[in-house]
Each structure stands twice: as structure tokens, then as C-alpha cells.
């Protein structure tokens, strides 16, 4: 297997850094070949707060994935999230340039540029993605690929995702300090959707919510495309903090309790079920009902669901997501969370696992790997695609990459 047939996804989160190496076999299927997962301490709510700690975590995660896969990693796809991410929908319109009115790829590029110009971000922001949701030819919508069709007027509906330039540059600098190159930066909900959503769900209309450590990333899909993006400044770390305060136990112990005994509601705890809680200091551990732990977790999950409901309504597509909501991220491991979310949001809900991959599937069979595996699948789907590279701000991102490279090599 040549090096070019390896696609690597890097998920840099608040609580973990995860690297996944995928191989593309002769049939075009993706086989998971290597996984590296290490704790993260240099990221807070999707933003780099410690360059050295983040760089070390990236190096260690990639090294573990390389050893497992038996290959050397040079370039990778990096997930991006955080409160600095914003999105908007835009529309572009152009007249067909050719005399015979046959639509060419140049017309598609022009109409996408028109959509970009109609929603230019502020000077301190960069376009991460410009995603065409659908084309309209002479007033007829629902066109997926207009190239080769005849028409006098071409329109596009596009979803534009932007991020703060300096925040993106800091993320890129950490990767380059680890002697790696960023192939492309990908919005986390878009990556998670690649791994966890089915095509029928996308077509019908669905919401994906990646509940990470410091943030919850939301993507609303309707008519097959991404129509709304939001990043909430709340995640699983807030649940852990609530447990630590409520039970007067160290944060590390609170995280263990959450993972081992945590549940979305008290209904998941059996009557008389007890847990051991370690105290701060040298005092003897306490024995408490498991229901007490669940009573602390439930209000925070209720808050997350309330914010999810608000964002779904703000998207304007609340009536167009009959496939419901798919939950990914570490918090999705809480027992009963799908049922809880379904009841609170009044939507079908399920926990999303990475799908459409082979190889070391047992190693990534968890919602915590949805983003990293999704980055691999995104890379396989889009590598070498000219239109995609033109429409996701790669030109601007390429200039930023060169700028950061000069800073790193000149240091």
C-alpha cells in the first residue's frame, strides 16, 4: 500500500487528541489501520491555550497511530470546532457565459465565487468551508451537478462556515510544530456526519450533535446538505465538574464515576445500587446511592438539550428533520442518553458509531471516534476534488498555511 493511499484524521479536543489512520483498498473501501488516543490539556472549548501541551499530545497520538498502522504519517485532515466558529447561508447568481448556454465548470466556479462575495467574512475571519447545498438552473431547483446542462441563469445555495483567523493559525501551528502538514481543516460536525450518518438520514433531514469535552458541535442536515452550524460552549467536562462539586470529590475521580456509573436519568439506576466515592484528601471513601450521581448529571443534560432545541429552532429547519438527532462524542456514552434526548427534544434519537469502515473496527467502535474516523472518510471522499478545494476556502487557507510555516521555520 503506497503512502498516498493512507488518509489520516486528527481530532484535537478538550479532553483528548485522537489520530486515526485509514487505508483505501483496491475496491475503494476504507480500512482502519491505526489509532492513537491520548489525553489533551492544551485545548479549551476548541481553542489552543497551550501550544507546547497541544503539540506534545498531537505528536504522541500520531506516533501511536503510526506504530499500529506500520506507516509514516506526513499529512492529515484536522477537525475544527469552538465558539469562534460561525456560519451563514448565502446565494450566488450568474449568467451562463457560453453562447450555446451549456453550463461548464467555469460557470460553477463563478457562481460559487458570487456566493462567497455575497457573504464576505470580516477581516479577522477565514472561510473554513463554502458548501454548495444545491443549484438552480433557470428557476428549476434541486440540481445537484449542473455541468453539461443548458440554461441562461445559474444560482447556488451555499452554506458558509468561518473561523477566527488567529485561532485557526494557532491550531495549524501546533500541527506544523509536530512536523506534520494539514491537508485540510474540516468542521467537526461535518466530519462526524461522514462517519455516523446514513444517506437516508441526510436526505430525510437530521441533526448531528457531537457532545465533546468542552463544546457541543451541532450540524443540521436537510435535503442532503448542511444547512445550519452551531457550537455550544458546554460539554462533558461540565458534567464532570458538576459531579466533582456535588460529591466533593477530585475531578479525576468524578470523571471515573461518570464513565463507570453515570447515566442520563435516575431511572437507569437500580434501587439500592451503591457506589464508592473518594473524598478530597485522605479521608475514608463514602458509600452513596448511585441515584445521587444520576441526579447530578440529569440537570446538566437537560440544559444541553434545551440549547440543542433552541439551535434547531433557530436553524429554521426544525420541521425538516424527521430522521431526528444522532449523538456522538464522549458524553454520548452515558447510559440512557438517546432515550433522554428523544423525550426532551421530541425527536427520534440514537447514538452514532463510526460506520462504513473495515479493518480495526473494534478499536473505533465508539462515539468518541466519530470525528476522527469521519475525517478519514471525508479525506477519501474529497481528496483531489478540484471543486471542493475551491469551495472550502482552501486558497485562503493555503495562504495562512504558508504564513504559519514561515513563522515556525523562522523561529
N, C-alpha and C positions, 0 to 999 in steps of 0.2 A: 504494500500500500504506500503510495507516494505521499510526501508531506502535504501536498496540495489537497489531498483527499481527507485531511483532518480538519475538522471545524471545532473551535474551542469557544465555549461560553463562560463568561466570568460575571458572577453575581456578587457585587460588593455591597453588603448590607450592614445594618446597625449592629447586629449580633453575630453575623457570620460572613465569611468570604468563601464562596463556592466556585470551583472550576470544574467544568465537565468537558471531556474530550470525546468527540464523536467521529466515527469513521463512516464514509459512504461506500457501500459495497457495489458490486458490479450491477446489481439491479436498481441501484439508486436509493436503497433503504439505509437508514441511519442506525448504526450500531454503537452503543455506548462502550467506549474502550477504557476510560479512566475518569476517576472522580477524586477531587480534593476538597475537603471541608475543614476550615479552621475558624476559631473564634475571632471576632472583629472588635477592636476597641477604638479605631481611629475615625469612625463614621458616626455621625449623629443626625438622625432624621434625613438620611440621604446626602448629607453634606460632609466633606472631609474636614475634620477638626484636628487631625494629627497626621501629617504627611509620612513621617517615619513609621508609625504603627501601621498605617494602611498599606504602605509599600511592603513592609515585612509580611503582613498577612497575605497579600497577593502573591509574593514570592513563594511562601510556604504552601499555599493552596495549589498553585500551578505546579510546584515541584512534586507534590503528592500525586496529582493527576498525571503528570509526565511519567513518573515511576510506574504507576499502574498500567498506563497505556503503552509504555515502552517506546515513546516517541518524544521528540523535542518540540516544544511549543514556541512559535515566534510571534504569531498574530492571533488576535482573538476579538470576539464580539462582547461588548461590555454593556451591562444593564444600567439604566439611569432612573432615578426616582428623586423624591424630595420635594419640599414645599416650594422650591424655586421653579418647578415645572408648571407651565401654564399651557392652555390650548384654546383654539378658536376654530370656527368653521369659516371657510372663505369660498368665493365663487369667481371663476375666471371666464371670460368670453373673448373669442377671436373670430375673425372671418377667415375662411379657407383660402389659402394663398394660390393654389394651383388653378389654372384656367379651366380644367375639366372637373374641378370640385372634388377630386379624390383626396381623402384625408391621409396625410402622411405622418411619419413620426415627428417631423419638424413642427407640424401643427399641434401635435400633442404636447411637445415641449413648450411651445409658445403659450398655449392656454394654461399650462401649469405655472409658467412664469407669471402670467397675468393674475392667477390666483395668489401667488406669492406676493406680488406687488400690491395687491388689494389689501393685504394684511401684514405689511412690513412690521417686524417687531421693533421695539425700542433699541437704541444704540448699544445698550448693555446686555442685550439678549441675542441668542443664536437659535436658528431653526434646527431642531433635532430631527423632526420628520415633517414632510409635507405629503400626506397620504390621499391620493385621489379616491373618493368614495364612489364615483360614478360619472359618466359623461352624458351629455345631452346633445343630440345632433338634430338641428332644425326643429327644436321643440320636443323631440322624442327622447324621453329619458330612459334610464335603465340600461344604457350601453356600457359594457364592460371594457371593450377594446375597440375604439373607433377607427383604427388604422385600416385602410383599404375601403372603408365605406365612402359614400358620396354625400355631400352636404355643402351648404353655403355658410353655416354658422355652427361653431363648436363651443360647448360650455363644459365646465367641470365643477363638481362639488368636491371640495377638499377639506381635510382635517389637518390643521397645522399645530404642531407641538413645539414649544420653545423652552429654553432654559437659560439661566443666567450665565453669561459668558465666563466670568471668573470661577464660578462653581464648577462648570464643565472643565475648564482648564486645569483646576486643581485635581480633579478626578483623573484626567488624562496624564497629568504629570506623575501621579503615583504609579500608573501603569508603565510609563516610559522609564521611570527610575528603577523599575523591576526588570528592565531590559526586554520589554515587550512592546509590540506595536498594536494600536487599536485599529481593527479593520472597520468597525462601525460602532457607534453608540446607539443603543436601542432602548426605547421606553419600556420599563418593566411590565406594565400590563399587556403591551403588545407581544412581548416575549412569552409571558406566562400563557397568553391565549394560544400561541403556537403549540404549546405542549399540552394544555389542559382542555381546550375547547374542541368540540366536534364541528364538522362542517354544517350539519343540520342546525346546531345551536346558533352558529353565526348567522345563517340565513334567516332563521326564525326570529332572532333577536335575543341577546343575552347580556348579562353583566358579569364581568370577572372582577373579583376583589382579592388582591394579594395582601394579606394581613401580615406584614413583616414585623421586625422588632421595634422600629421607631416610627414607621409610617404605614398607612394603608393605601395602596395604589388601586385606582378604580378605572376600568375601561368599559364603556357601553358600546356594544356592537349591534347595529341594525342594518338590514339589507346586505349583510355580509361584510360591512366595513366598520371601522372605528369611528364613532360619532361624538364621543364625549370622553374627556380625560380629567381626572382629579386626583390629587394626592392629599390625603388627610394626615395631619401631624399627630397621629395616635396609632399605637400598635401593641404588640405583645409585651413589650418592655413595660408599658403602663400597667398591664395586668400583673406582671411580676412585682412591680413597685407597690401596687395595692396590697398584694399578699404579704410582702415584707413589712409594711406598716401595720396592716391589720392583725398579723400574727406575731409581730415583734420578733422577727427572725431575719438573719442576714439575707441579702439579695440573692446570693448564690444558692442558699438553701431554699428560698422562695421559688427560684426557677426550677429546682429539682422537684419541689412539691407540685408545681403547676404541671410539669411534664408527666409525672408519675401518677398523680391523683386528681389533677384538675379536670373539671367538667363545666359545661356551659350552664347547667342548671342544677339545683339541688335534687331534682328528680332522678339524676344519674347516680346519686349516692344512696347506697342501701342503708336501711335503718340499722343503727348500731355499728356501722362501719367506722373504724378508728384509724387515725394517722398519728405519727410521731413528729413533733415539731421541735427543732433545735432552737434554743434561745441565743440571744446575743451574749457573749461572754462564756463563762464556764459553768453556768447553772445547768441543772439536770433538764433533759428534754421533757416536754409536756405531751400528754396524750389528749387529742381533741377529736371530736366527731368530724368525719370527712365533709359533712354538710356545711360546717363552718367555712371551710376552704371554698366550697362552691358558692356560698352566699357572698363571698368577697368578689369572686370572679364575675358573677352574673351582672351586676350593675355596670361594670366597665364594658362588657359585651353589648349590653343594652344601649350604651352611649354610642358605640361603634355602629350598631345597626341604625340608630337614629340618624347619624351622619350619613350613612350609606343611603338611607331612604331620601334624605334631603338632596343629595347629589343626583340620584336617579331622577327625581322630580325636576331638578334644575336643568338636566340634560334635554328635557322636552321629549324624551323617548320612553317615558315610564309606561305608556300604553303599548309600546312596541318591543317589549322584552318578555314574550310569553315563555321562553325557554328558562327564565328565572335567573338565578345567580350561582356562579361557581366560585368556591372559596379555595384559595391557595395560600402558601406561606406557613410559617411555623405555628401560628395560632390556630390554623385550620385543623391541627392535630387534637385539639380539645374535644373530649367525648361529647357527643350530642350537639355540636355546634351547627351542623347542617339543619337539623330539626328546629333548633332555636332560631336561626336566621330565617328559615321559611315561615315560621309563625310570626316573627316580628315584622318582616318585610312583606308578608302576604304574597310570596313568590315561591316557586319551586326552588330548592337549593340542594347542592351536592358539594362534596369535597373533590377538588380536581387533582388528579395524579398525572404525571407525565405519561403520555401515550405516543403511539406511532414510532416507537423506537425498539430496537432489539439489543442484543449484547448483554451487558451487565445491568439488566433491568431491575434486579433485586436491589442493587446499590442506589438506585434513584427512585424507588417506588415509594415516594413520599411527597406531600405537597410542598415541602421545603425546597425541593429540587425543581419545581415547575419553571422558575425563571431561568435558571442555568441551562436546563435541557431545552427550554424554549428558545434561548439564544442560539444554541446549536442548530435547531430546526430552522430558525429564521435565517441563519447563515447559509444553510444548504439551499433554502428556497430562493434567496436573493443574491447570492454571490455571482458576480459578473453580469448582473442585470443592469443595463445602461439606464433605463428609465427610472428604476428605483434609486440608483445612485444620484441621479439628477434631482429627484424629487424629495429626498430626505435631508437636504441641506449639506450633502457631502462636500460640495465645493467650499462652502463657508467653513465646514468642519475641517477640511483639509488644510485650509489656511491657518486655522487655530492650531492644528497638529504641528505644522511647521514652526509656528511661533513658539510653542511649548518646547519643541525639540531643540530650538536654538537656545532657550533659557537653560535647559537641562545640560546640554553639551558645553555651554559656555560657563556653567557654574564651576 
